[in-house]
Amino acid sequence: MTRRSLLQIALPALGVAALLSGCTSTPAVTTTTPRSSTPAPTSATPAGAGDITTGLALPWSIVFIGDTALVNERDTGRILEVNATGSTREVGVLPGVVPGGEAGLLGLAVDAEDRLYAYSTGEDGNRIQRIGLTGEPGSYGLGDVATIFDGIPSGRYHNGGRIGFGPDGMLYAGVGDAGARERAQDLDSLNGKILRLTPDGDIPSDNPFPDSPVFSYGHRNVQGLAWAADGTMFASEFGQDTWDELNIIEAGGNYGWPGVEGVGDESDGYTDPVQQWTPAEASPSGIAIAGDTVYIANLRGETLRAVPVADPSARTDYLVGEYGRLRTVSVAPDGRLWLLTNNTNGRVDPRPGDDRIVSIEVPG
C-alpha cells in the first residue's frame, strides 16, 4: 500500500492561488484519530453563525464572482444570485437539465477570468458547460451556454459533479461510477475518475495518461475538491457501506474502488486515504480550504469537519446536528465560510426555513 508524505505528493502546479483565511477566539476542540471510524467526542460552535438566506430547494454549490455569490438548485436547474445581505434573485434556468435521483444541476466553478462553469446531467449524460453572464452584479442574467466537455455516462446515483479550478489553471471534475463500479478501474471509461481539462475542455498535454482527461482513478463518488497553499489536492469521496474517505490526489493515482473501500492491504498497491469514516458519521460532499485547514461538509454526519492540512489524520467537528445535512462549504470574499444545507431532498424532515445558506467565522 503506498503511503506518501504531503511533501512527496504535492500536486504539480504552474502557480499557487492565494487562499482566503480567517480566525476567531473560539477555542477548537481537536481529536487525533488516524484512519479511525470513531466519532469526535466533542464539537464546537464557531462564532457568528447565522443565516444568509433561506427557502432554497436542494441547493448544491456556491461560487463567488467578486462579492456576489451564485448558488444553484439541483432539481430546478436554477442559478440564483445572492448578495451579502441575503437578497436572492433568479439569474436563470440552465437549459436541458434532466434531474432524477442524484442527477441534475450539480457543481459550479469560476475561472480566473470570472467565467462561470457548470456540471450537469442532460439527455445524453453528464456534461460540463461554460455559461455566459449578462448584466452586472445585482442584475445578472444567463447568456450563451457552450458545452465544453460531454459524453460522461450518468446514472440515477453516483454522478459526482464537483468541479473546480486548480492552482495550475486547469479544470478538475469529480465523476462518479454511475452505479457501474467496474468502470472505476477502466482507464477507457470516464466514470469513477477525477478528470483534468483546460478551461476550453481540451486535454492538457501533461496529463498522466496520454490523450486522456483522466487525472486519477479508482474512485466511487468524488464530491469535494480543494487545493492547499502548497498545491496539495484534497478530495472527499463517498464510500458504500463501510468507509467514506478524504484523499490526497496524485497524478495517475489509483484509489482502489471497487477493489478496496477505505484503507486496504499493503499488497494491493492502491493509494490509501489520509482519513476514513463510517458513512453514518460522514457522507462527505463539498470541501474548502481556508488557511491551513480542510473543511468538509457532511450529509449523514450533519457536521462541518475540520482537518489540518499539515496533519490530515486529525479532526475537529463543528455544528454537529445544528443545521442538519450539509452539502457544501465555500470561502466567501470576506474570509467567512458559507455552508449549504440539504434537508429538502426527502431523506429527512426539513426544518423551518430549509434549505438555507449559513455563514460562520472560520474556526480557530
C-alpha positions as CSV (number, residue, x, y, z in Angstrom):
1,M,0.0,0.0,0.0
2,T,1.5,3.3,-0.9
3,R,1.8,5.9,1.8
4,R,3.2,9.2,0.7
5,S,4.1,12.3,2.7
6,L,2.5,15.6,2.0
7,L,5.7,16.9,0.5
8,Q,6.0,13.9,-1.8
9,I,2.6,14.2,-3.2
10,A,2.1,18.0,-3.7
11,L,0.2,18.5,-6.9
12,P,2.4,19.9,-9.7
13,A,1.3,23.4,-10.4
14,L,2.1,26.3,-12.6
15,G,1.3,28.7,-9.8
16,V,-0.3,28.7,-6.3
17,A,-3.5,30.6,-5.8
18,A,-3.8,32.7,-2.6
19,L,-6.4,31.2,-0.2
20,L,-8.7,33.2,2.0
21,S,-8.5,32.7,5.7
22,G,-9.8,34.0,9.0
23,C,-9.8,33.3,12.7
24,T,-11.8,33.8,15.8
25,S,-11.1,33.5,19.5
26,T,-13.5,30.4,19.6
27,P,-11.4,27.5,21.1
28,A,-11.2,24.5,18.8
29,V,-11.5,21.1,20.5
30,T,-9.4,18.7,18.4
31,T,-9.1,14.9,18.5
32,T,-6.5,13.0,16.6
33,T,-8.0,9.9,15.1
34,P,-5.7,8.4,12.4
35,R,-7.8,6.4,9.9
36,S,-10.4,5.9,12.6
37,S,-14.1,5.4,12.5
38,T,-14.6,6.8,16.0
39,P,-16.7,10.0,16.0
40,A,-15.0,13.0,17.5
41,P,-16.3,13.1,21.1
42,T,-16.7,16.9,21.2
43,S,-17.8,19.6,18.9
44,A,-17.8,23.4,18.9
45,T,-20.0,26.1,17.6
46,P,-18.0,28.7,15.6
47,A,-18.6,32.4,16.3
48,G,-21.0,34.4,14.3
49,A,-23.1,31.6,12.9
50,G,-26.3,32.8,11.2
51,D,-28.4,32.5,8.1
52,I,-27.6,34.4,4.9
53,T,-30.8,33.3,3.1
54,T,-33.5,30.6,3.5
55,G,-36.1,28.9,1.3
56,L,-33.8,27.2,-1.2
57,A,-34.7,24.0,-3.0
58,L,-31.9,21.4,-2.9
59,P,-29.0,23.8,-3.4
60,W,-25.8,22.1,-4.4
61,S,-22.9,24.6,-5.0
62,I,-21.8,28.1,-4.1
63,V,-19.2,30.2,-6.1
64,F,-18.3,33.9,-5.9
65,I,-17.8,36.4,-8.6
66,G,-16.4,39.4,-6.8
67,D,-18.7,39.9,-3.8
68,T,-21.6,38.2,-5.5
69,A,-22.5,34.6,-4.7
70,L,-24.0,32.3,-7.3
71,V,-25.9,29.3,-6.0
72,N,-27.6,26.5,-8.0
73,E,-30.5,24.2,-7.2
74,R,-30.1,20.6,-8.3
75,D,-33.6,19.7,-9.5
76,T,-34.9,23.0,-10.7
77,G,-31.8,23.8,-12.7
78,R,-32.0,27.4,-11.4
79,I,-29.0,29.6,-10.8
80,L,-29.5,32.3,-8.1
81,E,-27.7,35.4,-7.3
82,V,-27.2,36.1,-3.5
83,N,-25.7,39.3,-2.1
84,A,-24.2,39.7,1.3
85,T,-27.5,40.8,2.9
86,G,-29.2,37.6,1.8
87,S,-31.2,39.1,-1.0
88,T,-31.8,36.4,-3.7
89,R,-32.9,36.7,-7.3
90,E,-33.0,34.2,-10.2
91,V,-30.3,34.6,-12.8
92,G,-31.9,32.0,-15.0
93,V,-32.5,28.2,-15.6
94,L,-29.8,26.2,-17.2
95,P,-31.4,24.6,-20.4
96,G,-31.6,20.9,-20.8
97,V,-31.0,19.8,-17.2
98,V,-32.6,16.3,-16.5
99,P,-32.9,15.7,-12.8
100,G,-33.6,12.4,-11.2
101,G,-32.1,10.7,-8.1
102,E,-28.7,12.3,-7.6
103,A,-28.6,13.8,-11.1
104,G,-29.4,17.4,-12.2
105,L,-27.5,20.7,-12.0
106,L,-24.6,19.9,-9.7
107,G,-21.2,21.7,-9.4
108,L,-20.4,25.3,-10.3
109,A,-16.9,26.8,-10.8
110,V,-15.4,30.2,-11.7
111,D,-12.1,30.6,-13.6
112,A,-9.5,33.3,-13.3
113,E,-11.4,35.4,-15.8
114,D,-14.7,35.2,-13.7
115,R,-16.3,32.9,-16.3
116,L,-18.9,30.5,-14.9
117,Y,-18.9,26.8,-15.5
118,A,-21.4,24.1,-14.5
119,Y,-21.5,20.3,-14.3
120,S,-25.0,18.9,-15.0
121,T,-27.0,15.9,-16.3
122,G,-28.6,16.2,-19.7
123,E,-30.5,13.9,-22.0
124,D,-27.2,12.2,-23.2
125,G,-25.4,12.0,-19.9
126,N,-23.3,14.4,-17.8
127,R,-21.6,17.4,-19.3
128,I,-19.5,20.4,-18.4
129,Q,-20.7,23.8,-19.8
130,R,-19.4,27.4,-19.8
131,I,-22.2,29.8,-19.1
132,G,-22.1,33.4,-20.2
133,L,-23.5,36.0,-17.8
134,T,-25.2,39.2,-18.9
135,G,-25.6,42.4,-16.9
136,E,-23.9,43.4,-13.7
137,P,-23.9,42.2,-10.1
138,G,-27.5,42.6,-8.9
139,S,-28.9,42.1,-12.3
140,Y,-27.1,39.1,-13.8
141,G,-28.8,37.0,-16.5
142,L,-27.8,33.9,-18.4
143,G,-26.1,34.4,-21.7
144,D,-24.8,31.9,-24.2
145,V,-24.2,28.4,-22.9
146,A,-21.3,26.4,-24.5
147,T,-20.8,22.7,-23.9
148,I,-17.0,22.2,-23.5
149,F,-17.0,18.5,-22.5
150,D,-19.7,15.9,-22.6
151,G,-20.1,12.1,-23.1
152,I,-19.8,11.4,-19.3
153,P,-22.1,8.4,-18.6
154,S,-24.7,9.3,-16.0
155,G,-26.9,7.3,-13.6
156,R,-29.6,7.8,-11.1
157,Y,-26.9,7.7,-8.4
158,H,-23.1,8.4,-8.2
159,N,-22.8,11.2,-10.7
160,G,-20.0,13.0,-8.8
161,G,-20.4,16.5,-10.0
162,R,-17.9,18.7,-8.2
163,I,-15.8,20.9,-10.4
164,G,-13.0,23.4,-9.6
165,F,-10.0,25.2,-11.0
166,G,-6.7,24.2,-9.6
167,P,-3.7,26.5,-8.9
168,D,-2.4,25.3,-12.3
169,G,-5.4,27.0,-14.0
170,M,-6.8,23.6,-15.1
171,L,-10.4,22.5,-14.6
172,Y,-10.9,19.4,-12.5
173,A,-14.1,17.3,-12.3
174,G,-15.1,14.6,-9.9
175,V,-17.0,11.9,-11.8
176,G,-18.9,9.1,-10.0
177,D,-19.0,5.5,-11.1
178,A,-22.7,6.0,-12.1
179,G,-23.6,2.7,-10.3
180,A,-21.3,0.6,-12.5
181,R,-18.4,0.0,-10.1
182,E,-16.2,-1.8,-12.6
183,R,-15.8,1.4,-14.6
184,A,-13.7,3.0,-11.9
185,Q,-10.7,0.8,-12.8
186,D,-11.2,1.1,-16.6
187,L,-9.0,3.9,-17.9
188,D,-11.1,3.9,-21.1
189,S,-14.1,5.0,-19.1
190,L,-14.7,8.4,-17.7
191,N,-16.6,7.1,-14.6
192,G,-15.0,6.7,-11.2
193,K,-12.4,9.3,-12.1
194,I,-11.1,12.8,-11.4
195,L,-10.7,14.5,-14.8
196,R,-8.3,17.3,-15.7
197,L,-9.2,19.6,-18.6
198,T,-8.2,23.0,-19.9
199,P,-10.7,25.8,-19.5
200,D,-11.9,25.1,-23.0
201,G,-12.4,21.4,-22.3
202,D,-9.4,20.1,-24.1
203,I,-6.9,17.5,-22.7
204,P,-3.8,19.0,-21.2
205,S,-0.6,17.7,-22.8
206,D,0.9,16.9,-19.3
207,N,-2.0,14.7,-18.1
208,P,-0.7,11.4,-16.6
209,F,-2.3,9.2,-19.3
210,P,-1.6,10.2,-22.9
211,D,-4.6,11.7,-24.8
212,S,-6.8,11.1,-21.8
213,P,-8.7,13.5,-19.5
214,V,-8.2,11.1,-16.6
215,F,-6.1,12.5,-13.7
216,S,-6.8,9.8,-11.1
217,Y,-9.0,6.7,-11.0
218,G,-10.4,4.1,-8.7
219,H,-13.0,6.5,-7.2
220,R,-16.6,5.7,-6.2
221,N,-18.2,9.1,-6.0
222,V,-16.0,12.2,-5.5
223,Q,-18.0,15.3,-4.5
224,G,-15.3,17.5,-2.9
225,L,-12.2,19.1,-4.5
226,A,-9.8,21.7,-2.9
227,W,-6.2,22.8,-3.0
228,A,-3.9,23.8,-0.2
229,A,-1.5,26.7,-0.5
230,D,1.4,24.4,-1.4
231,G,-0.7,22.9,-4.3
232,T,-1.7,19.7,-2.5
233,M,-5.0,18.5,-3.8
234,F,-7.6,17.0,-1.5
235,A,-10.8,15.1,-2.5
236,S,-13.7,13.8,-0.4
237,E,-15.3,10.6,-1.5
238,F,-18.5,8.6,-0.7
239,G,-17.9,5.0,0.2
240,Q,-20.5,2.3,0.0
241,D,-21.3,0.6,3.3
242,T,-18.0,0.7,5.2
243,W,-15.8,3.8,4.7
244,D,-16.0,7.3,3.4
245,E,-12.7,8.9,2.5
246,L,-10.5,12.0,2.5
247,N,-7.8,11.5,-0.1
248,I,-4.7,13.4,-1.2
249,I,-4.8,13.2,-5.0
250,E,-1.7,12.4,-7.0
251,A,-1.5,12.5,-10.8
252,G,-2.1,9.0,-12.1
253,G,-3.0,7.6,-8.7
254,N,-5.3,4.6,-8.2
255,Y,-7.6,5.0,-5.2
256,G,-8.8,1.4,-5.1
257,W,-12.5,1.3,-5.8
258,P,-14.1,-1.3,-6.2
259,G,-11.2,-3.4,-5.0
260,V,-10.9,-1.7,-1.7
261,E,-13.0,0.7,0.3
262,G,-11.0,2.9,2.7
263,V,-7.6,1.7,3.8
264,G,-6.5,-1.6,2.1
265,D,-3.9,-4.3,2.5
266,E,-0.4,-3.2,1.8
267,S,0.0,-5.6,-1.1
268,D,-2.9,-4.0,-3.1
269,G,-0.8,-1.2,-4.5
270,Y,-3.6,1.4,-4.1
271,T,-3.2,4.8,-2.5
272,D,-4.7,4.9,1.0
273,P,-7.0,7.7,2.2
274,V,-5.5,10.0,4.8
275,Q,-8.7,9.7,6.8
276,Q,-11.7,7.5,6.7
277,W,-15.1,7.5,8.5
278,T,-18.2,5.4,8.5
279,P,-21.0,6.7,6.2
280,A,-23.2,7.4,9.2
281,E,-20.7,9.9,10.7
282,A,-19.7,11.4,7.4
283,S,-21.1,11.1,3.8
284,P,-18.7,13.9,2.8
285,S,-19.7,16.2,-0.1
286,G,-18.2,19.7,-0.7
287,I,-14.9,20.8,0.8
288,A,-13.0,24.0,1.0
289,I,-9.6,25.1,2.4
290,A,-9.3,28.2,4.5
291,G,-5.8,29.0,5.7
292,D,-4.2,25.7,6.8
293,T,-7.4,23.6,7.3
294,V,-9.6,21.5,5.1
295,Y,-13.3,22.0,5.9
296,I,-15.7,19.1,4.9
297,A,-19.5,19.4,4.7
298,N,-21.1,16.1,5.7
299,L,-24.6,14.9,4.8
300,R,-25.5,12.0,7.0
301,G,-23.0,13.1,9.6
302,E,-24.6,16.5,9.8
303,T,-21.3,18.1,10.7
304,L,-18.7,20.5,9.4
305,R,-15.4,18.6,9.8
306,A,-12.1,20.4,10.0
307,V,-8.9,18.5,9.1
308,P,-5.4,20.2,9.3
309,V,-3.5,20.2,6.1
310,A,-0.3,19.5,7.9
311,D,-1.8,16.6,9.9
312,P,-4.6,15.1,7.9
313,S,-5.1,12.3,10.4
314,A,-6.6,14.8,12.9
315,R,-10.1,16.2,13.0
316,T,-12.4,18.6,14.8
317,D,-16.2,18.6,14.4
318,Y,-18.3,21.7,14.3
319,L,-22.1,22.3,14.2
320,V,-22.9,18.7,14.8
321,G,-26.6,18.3,14.2
322,E,-27.3,22.0,14.4
323,Y,-28.3,22.5,10.7
324,G,-28.9,19.0,9.5
325,R,-27.4,17.7,6.3
326,L,-24.5,19.9,4.9
327,R,-23.9,19.7,1.2
328,T,-21.0,22.1,0.6
329,V,-18.8,24.7,2.1
330,S,-17.2,27.7,0.4
331,V,-14.9,30.5,1.5
332,A,-16.5,33.9,1.0
333,P,-14.6,37.0,-0.1
334,D,-14.6,38.3,3.5
335,G,-13.0,35.1,4.7
336,R,-16.1,33.6,6.3
337,L,-17.4,30.1,5.5
338,W,-20.7,29.7,3.7
339,L,-22.5,26.4,4.2
340,L,-25.4,24.9,2.2
341,T,-27.9,22.6,3.9
342,N,-29.6,19.8,2.0
343,N,-32.7,18.9,4.1
344,T,-35.3,19.2,1.3
345,N,-34.4,16.0,-0.6
346,G,-36.9,13.8,1.1
347,R,-34.5,11.8,3.2
348,V,-35.0,13.9,6.4
349,D,-37.7,16.2,7.6
350,P,-36.9,19.8,6.6
351,R,-36.5,22.4,9.3
352,P,-38.3,25.7,9.2
353,G,-36.6,27.8,6.5
354,D,-34.8,24.9,4.8
355,D,-32.8,24.8,2.7
356,R,-30.5,27.7,3.8
357,I,-27.1,29.3,3.5
358,V,-25.4,29.6,6.8
359,S,-22.4,31.9,7.3
360,I,-19.8,31.3,10.1
361,E,-16.5,32.8,11.1
362,V,-13.5,30.5,10.3
363,P,-12.9,28.5,13.4
364,G,-9.8,28.7,15.5
